[in-house]
């Protein structure tokens, strides 16, 4: 049996500051994107790619609703934010 997959195209709905504190995520004042497509549980860490430039602009981070395997509201952390914390 084939596992479900999610290979979506969409757009960035919003650039926002994320503040999330759950059992597995602790983001405080982190820049992130809200995207227009849904995803499945387990896609966290996947790349958010600018289709025009093929540049990775973010990494999928979390989705809502929190208690569902299918996420309808998806957020990605910007690469600028990730780089800032890696190279500090």
PDB file of N, CA, C and O in Angstrom, chain B, residues numbered from 101:
ATOM      1  N   UNK B 101       0.827  -1.182   0.000  1.00  0.00           N
ATOM      2  CA  UNK B 101       0.000   0.000   0.000  1.00  0.00           C
ATOM      3  C   UNK B 101       0.874   1.249   0.000  1.00  0.00           C
ATOM      4  O   UNK B 101       1.816   1.356   0.785  1.00  0.00           O
ATOM      5  N   UNK B 102       0.564   2.167  -0.861  1.00  0.00           N
ATOM      6  CA  UNK B 102       1.339   3.396  -0.996  1.00  0.00           C
ATOM      7  C   UNK B 102       0.978   4.385   0.097  1.00  0.00           C
ATOM      8  O   UNK B 102      -0.199   4.605   0.385  1.00  0.00           O
ATOM      9  N   UNK B 103       2.001   4.981   0.708  1.00  0.00           N
ATOM     10  CA  UNK B 103       1.774   6.004   1.728  1.00  0.00           C
ATOM     11  C   UNK B 103       1.296   7.291   1.068  1.00  0.00           C
ATOM     12  O   UNK B 103       1.693   7.592  -0.058  1.00  0.00           O
ATOM     13  N   UNK B 104       0.441   8.059   1.758  1.00  0.00           N
ATOM     14  CA  UNK B 104       0.013   9.342   1.188  1.00  0.00           C
ATOM     15  C   UNK B 104       1.181  10.308   1.101  1.00  0.00           C
ATOM     16  O   UNK B 104       2.059  10.306   1.964  1.00  0.00           O
ATOM     17  N   UNK B 105       1.196  11.128   0.070  1.00  0.00           N
ATOM     18  CA  UNK B 105       2.244  12.132  -0.067  1.00  0.00           C
ATOM     19  C   UNK B 105       1.589  13.476  -0.392  1.00  0.00           C
ATOM     20  O   UNK B 105       0.405  13.547  -0.720  1.00  0.00           O
ATOM     21  N   UNK B 106       2.378  14.518  -0.294  1.00  0.00           N
ATOM     22  CA  UNK B 106       1.853  15.857  -0.530  1.00  0.00           C
ATOM     23  C   UNK B 106       2.927  16.663  -1.249  1.00  0.00           C
ATOM     24  O   UNK B 106       3.937  17.032  -0.649  1.00  0.00           O
ATOM     25  N   UNK B 107       2.716  16.929  -2.499  1.00  0.00           N
ATOM     26  CA  UNK B 107       3.637  17.721  -3.305  1.00  0.00           C
ATOM     27  C   UNK B 107       2.823  18.876  -3.853  1.00  0.00           C
ATOM     28  O   UNK B 107       2.232  18.776  -4.929  1.00  0.00           O
ATOM     29  N   UNK B 108       2.794  19.960  -3.119  1.00  0.00           N
ATOM     30  CA  UNK B 108       1.867  21.052  -3.419  1.00  0.00           C
ATOM     31  C   UNK B 108       2.593  22.276  -3.947  1.00  0.00           C
ATOM     32  O   UNK B 108       3.769  22.512  -3.666  1.00  0.00           O
ATOM     33  N   UNK B 109       1.856  23.031  -4.709  1.00  0.00           N
ATOM     34  CA  UNK B 109       2.283  24.359  -5.116  1.00  0.00           C
ATOM     35  C   UNK B 109       1.333  25.347  -4.475  1.00  0.00           C
ATOM     36  O   UNK B 109       0.178  25.025  -4.196  1.00  0.00           O
ATOM     37  N   UNK B 110       1.819  26.531  -4.248  1.00  0.00           N
ATOM     38  CA  UNK B 110       0.976  27.554  -3.646  1.00  0.00           C
ATOM     39  C   UNK B 110       1.731  28.856  -3.579  1.00  0.00           C
ATOM     40  O   UNK B 110       2.637  29.120  -4.370  1.00  0.00           O
ATOM     41  N   UNK B 111       1.340  29.654  -2.626  1.00  0.00           N
ATOM     42  CA  UNK B 111       1.969  30.965  -2.476  1.00  0.00           C
ATOM     43  C   UNK B 111       2.079  31.298  -0.987  1.00  0.00           C
ATOM     44  O   UNK B 111       1.464  30.649  -0.140  1.00  0.00           O
ATOM     45  N   UNK B 112       2.863  32.307  -0.697  1.00  0.00           N
ATOM     46  CA  UNK B 112       3.014  32.777   0.678  1.00  0.00           C
ATOM     47  C   UNK B 112       1.846  33.706   0.974  1.00  0.00           C
ATOM     48  O   UNK B 112       1.663  34.725   0.308  1.00  0.00           O
ATOM     49  N   UNK B 113       1.066  33.346   1.971  1.00  0.00           N
ATOM     50  CA  UNK B 113      -0.090  34.144   2.362  1.00  0.00           C
ATOM     51  C   UNK B 113       0.312  35.297   3.266  1.00  0.00           C
ATOM     52  O   UNK B 113      -0.290  36.370   3.227  1.00  0.00           O
ATOM     53  N   UNK B 114       1.340  35.066   4.085  1.00  0.00           N
ATOM     54  CA  UNK B 114       1.649  36.039   5.119  1.00  0.00           C
ATOM     55  C   UNK B 114       3.074  35.833   5.620  1.00  0.00           C
ATOM     56  O   UNK B 114       3.542  34.699   5.717  1.00  0.00           O
ATOM     57  N   UNK B 115       3.752  36.910   5.933  1.00  0.00           N
ATOM     58  CA  UNK B 115       5.026  36.890   6.639  1.00  0.00           C
ATOM     59  C   UNK B 115       4.720  37.375   8.048  1.00  0.00           C
ATOM     60  O   UNK B 115       4.174  38.464   8.223  1.00  0.00           O
ATOM     61  N   UNK B 116       5.069  36.574   9.057  1.00  0.00           N
ATOM     62  CA  UNK B 116       4.684  36.936  10.413  1.00  0.00           C
ATOM     63  C   UNK B 116       5.715  36.486  11.425  1.00  0.00           C
ATOM     64  O   UNK B 116       6.572  35.651  11.133  1.00  0.00           O
ATOM     65  N   UNK B 117       5.622  37.048  12.620  1.00  0.00           N
ATOM     66  CA  UNK B 117       6.434  36.615  13.748  1.00  0.00           C
ATOM     67  C   UNK B 117       5.716  35.457  14.419  1.00  0.00           C
ATOM     68  O   UNK B 117       4.539  35.571  14.760  1.00  0.00           O
ATOM     69  N   UNK B 118       6.417  34.339  14.611  1.00  0.00           N
ATOM     70  CA  UNK B 118       5.819  33.149  15.200  1.00  0.00           C
ATOM     71  C   UNK B 118       6.210  33.028  16.668  1.00  0.00           C
ATOM     72  O   UNK B 118       7.369  33.215  17.038  1.00  0.00           O
ATOM     73  N   UNK B 119       5.236  32.719  17.477  1.00  0.00           N
ATOM     74  CA  UNK B 119       5.427  32.397  18.883  1.00  0.00           C
ATOM     75  C   UNK B 119       4.618  31.136  19.160  1.00  0.00           C
ATOM     76  O   UNK B 119       3.393  31.184  19.267  1.00  0.00           O
ATOM     77  N   UNK B 120       5.311  30.014  19.276  1.00  0.00           N
ATOM     78  CA  UNK B 120       4.658  28.724  19.479  1.00  0.00           C
ATOM     79  C   UNK B 120       5.398  28.001  20.596  1.00  0.00           C
ATOM     80  O   UNK B 120       6.628  27.941  20.598  1.00  0.00           O
ATOM     81  N   UNK B 121       4.645  27.453  21.546  1.00  0.00           N
ATOM     82  CA  UNK B 121       5.253  26.681  22.617  1.00  0.00           C
ATOM     83  C   UNK B 121       4.397  25.445  22.856  1.00  0.00           C
ATOM     84  O   UNK B 121       3.386  25.498  23.557  1.00  0.00           O
ATOM     85  N   UNK B 122       4.821  24.319  22.254  1.00  0.00           N
ATOM     86  CA  UNK B 122       4.130  23.039  22.434  1.00  0.00           C
ATOM     87  C   UNK B 122       5.144  22.016  22.920  1.00  0.00           C
ATOM     88  O   UNK B 122       6.286  22.364  23.219  1.00  0.00           O
ATOM     89  N   UNK B 123       4.736  20.773  22.999  1.00  0.00           N
ATOM     90  CA  UNK B 123       5.649  19.724  23.468  1.00  0.00           C
ATOM     91  C   UNK B 123       6.877  19.579  22.590  1.00  0.00           C
ATOM     92  O   UNK B 123       7.963  19.299  23.096  1.00  0.00           O
ATOM     93  N   UNK B 124       6.728  19.768  21.263  1.00  0.00           N
ATOM     94  CA  UNK B 124       7.856  19.548  20.361  1.00  0.00           C
ATOM     95  C   UNK B 124       8.317  20.796  19.616  1.00  0.00           C
ATOM     96  O   UNK B 124       9.256  20.717  18.824  1.00  0.00           O
ATOM     97  N   UNK B 125       7.690  21.936  19.844  1.00  0.00           N
ATOM     98  CA  UNK B 125       8.077  23.172  19.155  1.00  0.00           C
ATOM     99  C   UNK B 125       8.135  24.314  20.166  1.00  0.00           C
ATOM    100  O   UNK B 125       7.208  24.520  20.949  1.00  0.00           O
ATOM    101  N   UNK B 126       9.242  25.051  20.131  1.00  0.00           N
ATOM    102  CA  UNK B 126       9.364  26.245  20.965  1.00  0.00           C
ATOM    103  C   UNK B 126       9.963  27.354  20.109  1.00  0.00           C
ATOM    104  O   UNK B 126      11.182  27.449  19.965  1.00  0.00           O
ATOM    105  N   UNK B 127       9.109  28.178  19.551  1.00  0.00           N
ATOM    106  CA  UNK B 127       9.534  29.298  18.716  1.00  0.00           C
ATOM    107  C   UNK B 127       9.127  30.592  19.403  1.00  0.00           C
ATOM    108  O   UNK B 127       7.958  30.785  19.736  1.00  0.00           O
ATOM    109  N   UNK B 128      10.074  31.459  19.609  1.00  0.00           N
ATOM    110  CA  UNK B 128       9.791  32.744  20.238  1.00  0.00           C
ATOM    111  C   UNK B 128      10.285  33.863  19.338  1.00  0.00           C
ATOM    112  O   UNK B 128      11.488  34.031  19.140  1.00  0.00           O
ATOM    113  N   UNK B 129       9.340  34.632  18.791  1.00  0.00           N
ATOM    114  CA  UNK B 129       9.658  35.809  17.983  1.00  0.00           C
ATOM    115  C   UNK B 129      10.493  35.446  16.749  1.00  0.00           C
ATOM    116  O   UNK B 129      11.481  36.113  16.442  1.00  0.00           O
ATOM    117  N   UNK B 130      10.086  34.381  16.045  1.00  0.00           N
ATOM    118  CA  UNK B 130      10.787  33.863  14.867  1.00  0.00           C
ATOM    119  C   UNK B 130      10.019  34.257  13.612  1.00  0.00           C
ATOM    120  O   UNK B 130       8.796  34.124  13.573  1.00  0.00           O
ATOM    121  N   UNK B 131      10.718  34.740  12.587  1.00  0.00           N
ATOM    122  CA  UNK B 131      10.065  35.077  11.318  1.00  0.00           C
ATOM    123  C   UNK B 131       9.667  33.808  10.584  1.00  0.00           C
ATOM    124  O   UNK B 131      10.462  32.878  10.446  1.00  0.00           O
ATOM    125  N   UNK B 132       8.426  33.783  10.116  1.00  0.00           N
ATOM    126  CA  UNK B 132       7.937  32.640   9.381  1.00  0.00           C
ATOM    127  C   UNK B 132       6.939  33.038   8.306  1.00  0.00           C
ATOM    128  O   UNK B 132       6.430  34.159   8.283  1.00  0.00           O
ATOM    129  N   UNK B 133       6.673  32.089   7.420  1.00  0.00           N
ATOM    130  CA  UNK B 133       5.677  32.264   6.364  1.00  0.00           C
ATOM    131  C   UNK B 133       4.452  31.416   6.680  1.00  0.00           C
ATOM    132  O   UNK B 133       4.584  30.291   7.163  1.00  0.00           O
ATOM    133  N   UNK B 134       3.276  31.939   6.414  1.00  0.00           N
ATOM    134  CA  UNK B 134       2.076  31.123   6.338  1.00  0.00           C
ATOM    135  C   UNK B 134       1.854  30.862   4.859  1.00  0.00           C
ATOM    136  O   UNK B 134       1.846  31.799   4.062  1.00  0.00           O
ATOM    137  N   UNK B 135       1.674  29.597   4.479  1.00  0.00           N
ATOM    138  CA  UNK B 135       1.539  29.257   3.063  1.00  0.00           C
ATOM    139  C   UNK B 135       0.102  28.873   2.734  1.00  0.00           C
ATOM    140  O   UNK B 135      -0.703  28.607   3.626  1.00  0.00           O
ATOM    141  N   UNK B 136      -0.205  28.848   1.447  1.00  0.00           N
ATOM    142  CA  UNK B 136      -1.583  28.664   0.989  1.00  0.00           C
ATOM    143  C   UNK B 136      -1.998  27.210   0.818  1.00  0.00           C
ATOM    144  O   UNK B 136      -3.149  26.944   0.471  1.00  0.00           O
ATOM    145  N   UNK B 137      -1.099  26.266   1.051  1.00  0.00           N
ATOM    146  CA  UNK B 137      -1.421  24.859   0.822  1.00  0.00           C
ATOM    147  C   UNK B 137      -1.396  24.083   2.129  1.00  0.00           C
ATOM    148  O   UNK B 137      -0.823  24.534   3.121  1.00  0.00           O
ATOM    149  N   UNK B 138      -2.015  22.926   2.121  1.00  0.00           N
ATOM    150  CA  UNK B 138      -2.018  22.044   3.272  1.00  0.00           C
ATOM    151  C   UNK B 138      -0.885  21.040   3.190  1.00  0.00           C
ATOM    152  O   UNK B 138      -0.140  21.013   2.210  1.00  0.00           O
ATOM    153  N   UNK B 139      -0.755  20.215   4.220  1.00  0.00           N
ATOM    154  CA  UNK B 139       0.274  19.178   4.214  1.00  0.00           C
ATOM    155  C   UNK B 139      -0.168  18.027   5.111  1.00  0.00           C
ATOM    156  O   UNK B 139      -1.240  18.056   5.715  1.00  0.00           O
ATOM    157  N   UNK B 140       0.675  17.035   5.175  1.00  0.00           N
ATOM    158  CA  UNK B 140       0.437  15.869   6.014  1.00  0.00           C
ATOM    159  C   UNK B 140       1.411  15.874   7.176  1.00  0.00           C
ATOM    160  O   UNK B 140       2.488  16.464   7.092  1.00  0.00           O
ATOM    161  N   UNK B 141       1.035  15.222   8.244  1.00  0.00           N
ATOM    162  CA  UNK B 141       1.939  15.095   9.378  1.00  0.00           C
ATOM    163  C   UNK B 141       3.235  14.436   8.896  1.00  0.00           C
ATOM    164  O   UNK B 141       3.198  13.523   8.072  1.00  0.00           O
ATOM    165  N   UNK B 142       4.367  14.893   9.406  1.00  0.00           N
ATOM    166  CA  UNK B 142       5.657  14.335   9.014  1.00  0.00           C
ATOM    167  C   UNK B 142       6.395  15.139   7.961  1.00  0.00           C
ATOM    168  O   UNK B 142       7.523  14.796   7.607  1.00  0.00           O
ATOM    169  N   UNK B 143       5.786  16.200   7.451  1.00  0.00           N
ATOM    170  CA  UNK B 143       6.454  17.001   6.424  1.00  0.00           C
ATOM    171  C   UNK B 143       7.329  18.104   7.015  1.00  0.00           C
ATOM    172  O   UNK B 143       7.989  18.831   6.273  1.00  0.00           O
ATOM    173  N   UNK B 144       7.342  18.234   8.329  1.00  0.00           N
ATOM    174  CA  UNK B 144       8.190  19.239   8.971  1.00  0.00           C
ATOM    175  C   UNK B 144       9.634  19.039   8.563  1.00  0.00           C
ATOM    176  O   UNK B 144      10.129  17.912   8.524  1.00  0.00           O
ATOM    177  N   UNK B 145      10.308  20.137   8.258  1.00  0.00           N
ATOM    178  CA  UNK B 145      11.697  20.084   7.813  1.00  0.00           C
ATOM    179  C   UNK B 145      11.836  20.053   6.307  1.00  0.00           C
ATOM    180  O   UNK B 145      12.941  20.197   5.783  1.00  0.00           O
ATOM    181  N   UNK B 146      10.734  19.866   5.606  1.00  0.00           N
ATOM    182  CA  UNK B 146      10.769  19.878   4.145  1.00  0.00           C
ATOM    183  C   UNK B 146      11.014  21.288   3.630  1.00  0.00           C
ATOM    184  O   UNK B 146      10.667  22.257   4.305  1.00  0.00           O
ATOM    185  N   UNK B 147      11.603  21.422   2.448  1.00  0.00           N
ATOM    186  CA  UNK B 147      11.938  22.749   1.923  1.00  0.00           C
ATOM    187  C   UNK B 147      10.727  23.482   1.354  1.00  0.00           C
ATOM    188  O   UNK B 147       9.825  22.874   0.777  1.00  0.00           O
ATOM    189  N   UNK B 148      10.727  24.789   1.529  1.00  0.00           N
ATOM    190  CA  UNK B 148       9.791  25.692   0.860  1.00  0.00           C
ATOM    191  C   UNK B 148      10.612  26.366  -0.238  1.00  0.00           C
ATOM    192  O   UNK B 148      11.539  27.123   0.052  1.00  0.00           O
ATOM    193  N   UNK B 149      10.273  26.092  -1.496  1.00  0.00           N
ATOM    194  CA  UNK B 149      11.110  26.479  -2.632  1.00  0.00           C
ATOM    195  C   UNK B 149      10.431  27.557  -3.458  1.00  0.00           C
ATOM    196  O   UNK B 149       9.247  27.457  -3.780  1.00  0.00           O
ATOM    197  N   UNK B 150      11.199  28.599  -3.801  1.00  0.00           N
ATOM    198  CA  UNK B 150      10.742  29.618  -4.738  1.00  0.00           C
ATOM    199  C   UNK B 150      10.826  29.009  -6.132  1.00  0.00           C
ATOM    200  O   UNK B 150      11.921  28.748  -6.631  1.00  0.00           O
ATOM    201  N   UNK B 151       9.692  28.785  -6.753  1.00  0.00           N
ATOM    202  CA  UNK B 151       9.649  28.091  -8.040  1.00  0.00           C
ATOM    203  C   UNK B 151      10.374  28.874  -9.143  1.00  0.00           C
ATOM    204  O   UNK B 151      10.922  28.269 -10.065  1.00  0.00           O
ATOM    205  N   UNK B 152      10.383  30.200  -9.063  1.00  0.00           N
ATOM    206  CA  UNK B 152      11.030  31.017 -10.094  1.00  0.00           C
ATOM    207  C   UNK B 152      12.552  30.938 -10.040  1.00  0.00           C
ATOM    208  O   UNK B 152      13.213  30.984 -11.077  1.00  0.00           O
ATOM    209  N   UNK B 153      13.118  30.816  -8.817  1.00  0.00           N
ATOM    210  CA  UNK B 153      14.571  30.839  -8.664  1.00  0.00           C
ATOM    211  C   UNK B 153      15.164  29.500  -8.219  1.00  0.00           C
ATOM    212  O   UNK B 153      16.384  29.338  -8.207  1.00  0.00           O
ATOM    213  N   UNK B 154      14.314  28.547  -7.855  1.00  0.00           N
ATOM    214  CA  UNK B 154      14.713  27.249  -7.296  1.00  0.00           C
ATOM    215  C   UNK B 154      15.449  27.387  -5.964  1.00  0.00           C
ATOM    216  O   UNK B 154      16.112  26.446  -5.527  1.00  0.00           O
ATOM    217  N   UNK B 155      15.341  28.535  -5.322  1.00  0.00           N
ATOM    218  CA  UNK B 155      15.986  28.796  -4.044  1.00  0.00           C
ATOM    219  C   UNK B 155      15.108  28.290  -2.899  1.00  0.00           C
ATOM    220  O   UNK B 155      13.892  28.478  -2.911  1.00  0.00           O
ATOM    221  N   UNK B 156      15.734  27.647  -1.913  1.00  0.00           N
ATOM    222  CA  UNK B 156      15.020  27.266  -0.694  1.00  0.00           C
ATOM    223  C   UNK B 156      14.874  28.527   0.148  1.00  0.00           C
ATOM    224  O   UNK B 156      15.866  29.136   0.548  1.00  0.00           O
ATOM    225  N   UNK B 157      13.630  28.912   0.412  1.00  0.00           N
ATOM    226  CA  UNK B 157      13.375  30.152   1.153  1.00  0.00           C
ATOM    227  C   UNK B 157      12.881  29.897   2.567  1.00  0.00           C
ATOM    228  O   UNK B 157      12.750  30.833   3.356  1.00  0.00           O
ATOM    229  N   UNK B 158      12.605  28.638   2.896  1.00  0.00           N
ATOM    230  CA  UNK B 158      12.141  28.307   4.234  1.00  0.00           C
ATOM    231  C   UNK B 158      12.070  26.807   4.423  1.00  0.00           C
ATOM    232  O   UNK B 158      12.237  26.033   3.480  1.00  0.00           O
ATOM    233  N   UNK B 159      11.819  26.410   5.661  1.00  0.00           N
ATOM    234  CA  UNK B 159      11.618  25.005   5.988  1.00  0.00           C
ATOM    235  C   UNK B 159      10.266  24.869   6.681  1.00  0.00           C
ATOM    236  O   UNK B 159       9.947  25.617   7.605  1.00  0.00           O
ATOM    237  N   UNK B 160       9.472  23.894   6.214  1.00  0.00           N
ATOM    238  CA  UNK B 160       8.175  23.659   6.836  1.00  0.00           C
ATOM    239  C   UNK B 160       8.383  23.345   8.308  1.00  0.00           C
ATOM    240  O   UNK B 160       9.269  22.568   8.662  1.00  0.00           O
ATOM    241  N   UNK B 161       7.572  23.946   9.161  1.00  0.00           N
ATOM    242  CA  UNK B 161       7.800  23.812  10.588  1.00  0.00           C
ATOM    243  C   UNK B 161       6.625  23.191  11.339  1.00  0.00           C
ATOM    244  O   UNK B 161       6.797  22.197  12.045  1.00  0.00           O
ATOM    245  N   UNK B 162       5.441  23.767  11.193  1.00  0.00           N
ATOM    246  CA  UNK B 162       4.302  23.231  11.925  1.00  0.00           C
ATOM    247  C   UNK B 162       3.014  23.537  11.186  1.00  0.00           C
ATOM    248  O   UNK B 162       2.961  24.407  10.316  1.00  0.00           O
ATOM    249  N   UNK B 163       1.982  22.803  11.553  1.00  0.00           N
ATOM    250  CA  UNK B 163       0.685  22.977  10.910  1.00  0.00           C
ATOM    251  C   UNK B 163      -0.450  22.856  11.904  1.00  0.00           C
ATOM    252  O   UNK B 163      -0.290  22.328  13.005  1.00  0.00           O
ATOM    253  N   UNK B 164      -1.587  23.354  11.493  1.00  0.00           N
ATOM    254  CA  UNK B 164      -2.800  23.303  12.305  1.00  0.00           C
ATOM    255  C   UNK B 164      -3.918  22.673  11.498  1.00  0.00           C
ATOM    256  O   UNK B 164      -3.912  22.821  10.276  1.00  0.00           O
ATOM    257  N   UNK B 165      -4.850  22.001  12.079  1.00  0.00           N
ATOM    258  CA  UNK B 165      -5.021  21.787  13.521  1.00  0.00           C
ATOM    259  C   UNK B 165      -3.980  20.818  14.079  1.00  0.00           C
ATOM    260  O   UNK B 165      -3.571  19.868  13.411  1.00  0.00           O
ATOM    261  N   UNK B 166      -3.574  21.074  15.283  1.00  0.00           N
ATOM    262  CA  UNK B 166      -2.491  20.339  15.928  1.00  0.00           C
ATOM    263  C   UNK B 166      -2.811  18.858  16.090  1.00  0.00           C
ATOM    264  O   UNK B 166      -1.904  18.026  16.056  1.00  0.00           O
ATOM    265  N   UNK B 167      -4.089  18.516  16.267  1.00  0.00           N
ATOM    266  CA  UNK B 167      -4.476  17.129  16.553  1.00  0.00           C
ATOM    267  C   UNK B 167      -4.910  16.342  15.317  1.00  0.00           C
ATOM    268  O   UNK B 167      -5.574  15.313  15.443  1.00  0.00           O
ATOM    269  N   UNK B 168      -4.541  16.816  14.123  1.00  0.00           N
ATOM    270  CA  UNK B 168      -4.946  16.163  12.880  1.00  0.00           C
ATOM    271  C   UNK B 168      -3.733  15.754  12.053  1.00  0.00           C
ATOM    272  O   UNK B 168      -2.731  16.468  12.023  1.00  0.00           O
ATOM    273  N   UNK B 169      -3.821  14.598  11.377  1.00  0.00           N
ATOM    274  CA  UNK B 169      -2.743  14.175  10.477  1.00  0.00           C
ATOM    275  C   UNK B 169      -2.688  15.038   9.221  1.00  0.00           C
ATOM    276  O   UNK B 169      -1.628  15.176   8.611  1.00  0.00           O
ATOM    277  N   UNK B 170      -3.808  15.612   8.835  1.00  0.00           N
ATOM    278  CA  UNK B 170      -3.876  16.505   7.679  1.00  0.00           C
ATOM    279  C   UNK B 170      -3.930  17.940   8.190  1.00  0.00           C
ATOM    280  O   UNK B 170      -4.863  18.330   8.893  1.00  0.00           O
ATOM    281  N   UNK B 171      -2.923  18.711   7.827  1.00  0.00           N
ATOM    282  CA  UNK B 171      -2.811  20.095   8.296  1.00  0.00           C
ATOM    283  C   UNK B 171      -3.342  21.039   7.224  1.00  0.00           C
ATOM    284  O   UNK B 171      -2.927  20.959   6.068  1.00  0.00           O
ATOM    285  N   UNK B 172      -4.238  21.914   7.589  1.00  0.00           N
ATOM    286  CA  UNK B 172      -4.833  22.851   6.636  1.00  0.00           C
ATOM    287  C   UNK B 172      -4.227  24.248   6.721  1.00  0.00           C
ATOM    288  O   UNK B 172      -4.397  25.047   5.801  1.00  0.00           O
ATOM    289  N   UNK B 173      -3.537  24.549   7.790  1.00  0.00           N
ATOM    290  CA  UNK B 173      -2.852  25.834   7.951  1.00  0.00           C
ATOM    291  C   UNK B 173      -1.387  25.511   8.244  1.00  0.00           C
ATOM    292  O   UNK B 173      -1.070  24.921   9.277  1.00  0.00           O
ATOM    293  N   UNK B 174      -0.494  25.903   7.325  1.00  0.00           N
ATOM    294  CA  UNK B 174       0.914  25.499   7.376  1.00  0.00           C
ATOM    295  C   UNK B 174       1.823  26.717   7.533  1.00  0.00           C
ATOM    296  O   UNK B 174       1.569  27.783   6.972  1.00  0.00           O
ATOM    297  N   UNK B 175       2.894  26.524   8.317  1.00  0.00           N
ATOM    298  CA  UNK B 175       3.858  27.588   8.574  1.00  0.00           C
ATOM    299  C   UNK B 175       5.269  27.072   8.319  1.00  0.00           C
ATOM    300  O   UNK B 175       5.585  25.919   8.613  1.00  0.00           O
ATOM    301  N   UNK B 176       6.104  27.933   7.774  1.00  0.00           N
ATOM    302  CA  UNK B 176       7.508  27.609   7.500  1.00  0.00           C
ATOM    303  C   UNK B 176       8.378  28.695   8.116  1.00  0.00           C
ATOM    304  O   UNK B 176       8.007  29.868   8.122  1.00  0.00           O
ATOM    305  N   UNK B 177       9.524  28.304   8.627  1.00  0.00           N
ATOM    306  CA  UNK B 177      10.496  29.264   9.156  1.00  0.00           C
ATOM    307  C   UNK B 177      11.341  29.758   7.995  1.00  0.00           C
ATOM    308  O   UNK B 177      11.776  28.962   7.164  1.00  0.00           O
ATOM    309  N   UNK B 178      11.579  31.066   7.926  1.00  0.00           N
ATOM    310  CA  UNK B 178      12.362  31.631   6.824  1.00  0.00           C
ATOM    311  C   UNK B 178      13.816  31.171   6.909  1.00  0.00           C
ATOM    312  O   UNK B 178      14.334  30.935   8.000  1.00  0.00           O
ATOM    313  N   UNK B 179      14.468  31.046   5.760  1.00  0.00           N
ATOM    314  CA  UNK B 179      15.881  30.666   5.734  1.00  0.00           C
ATOM    315  C   UNK B 179      16.743  31.732   6.398  1.00  0.00           C
ATOM    316  O   UNK B 179      17.744  31.402   7.033  1.00  0.00           O
ATOM    317  N   UNK B 180      16.375  33.002   6.264  1.00  0.00           N
ATOM    318  CA  UNK B 180      17.140  34.055   6.940  1.00  0.00           C
ATOM    319  C   UNK B 180      17.130  33.838   8.451  1.00  0.00           C
ATOM    320  O   UNK B 180      18.147  34.032   9.118  1.00  0.00           O
ATOM    321  N   UNK B 181      15.984  33.439   8.984  1.00  0.00           N
ATOM    322  CA  UNK B 181      15.880  33.168  10.416  1.00  0.00           C
ATOM    323  C   UNK B 181      16.703  31.944  10.806  1.00  0.00           C
ATOM    324  O   UNK B 181      17.377  31.954  11.837  1.00  0.00           O
ATOM    325  N   UNK B 182      16.655  30.915  10.008  1.00  0.00           N
ATOM    326  CA  UNK B 182      17.433  29.702  10.284  1.00  0.00           C
ATOM    327  C   UNK B 182      18.920  30.005  10.243  1.00  0.00           C
ATOM    328  O   UNK B 182      19.661  29.605  11.140  1.00  0.00           O
ATOM    329  N   UNK B 183      19.361  30.706   9.211  1.00  0.00           N
ATOM    330  CA  UNK B 183      20.789  31.071   9.097  1.00  0.00           C
ATOM    331  C   UNK B 183      21.250  31.908  10.280  1.00  0.00           C
ATOM    332  O   UNK B 183      22.364  31.738  10.774  1.00  0.00           O
ATOM    333  N   UNK B 184      20.389  32.809  10.731  1.00  0.00           N
ATOM    334  CA  UNK B 184      20.744  33.677  11.856  1.00  0.00           C
ATOM    335  C   UNK B 184      21.058  32.837  13.109  1.00  0.00           C
ATOM    336  O   UNK B 184      21.951  33.190  13.879  1.00  0.00           O
ATOM    337  N   UNK B 185      20.340  31.748  13.310  1.00  0.00           N
ATOM    338  CA  UNK B 185      20.534  30.927  14.496  1.00  0.00           C
ATOM    339  C   UNK B 185      21.644  29.887  14.318  1.00  0.00           C
ATOM    340  O   UNK B 185      22.242  29.450  15.301  1.00  0.00           O
ATOM    341  N   UNK B 186      21.923  29.492  13.086  1.00  0.00           N
ATOM    342  CA  UNK B 186      23.002  28.538  12.828  1.00  0.00           C
ATOM    343  C   UNK B 186      24.360  29.220  12.940  1.00  0.00           C
ATOM    344  O   UNK B 186      25.302  28.656  13.497  1.00  0.00           O
ATOM    345  N   UNK B 187      24.456  30.427  12.411  1.00  0.00           N
ATOM    346  CA  UNK B 187      25.739  31.110  12.310  1.00  0.00           C
ATOM    347  C   UNK B 187      25.936  32.160  13.398  1.00  0.00           C
ATOM    348  O   UNK B 187      26.732  33.081  13.218  1.00  0.00           O
ATOM    349  N   UNK B 188      25.230  32.045  14.522  1.00  0.00           N
ATOM    350  CA  UNK B 188      25.378  33.060  15.568  1.00  0.00           C
ATOM    351  C   UNK B 188      26.601  32.825  16.429  1.00  0.00           C
ATOM    352  O   UNK B 188      26.863  33.596  17.353  1.00  0.00           O
TER     353      UNK B 188
END
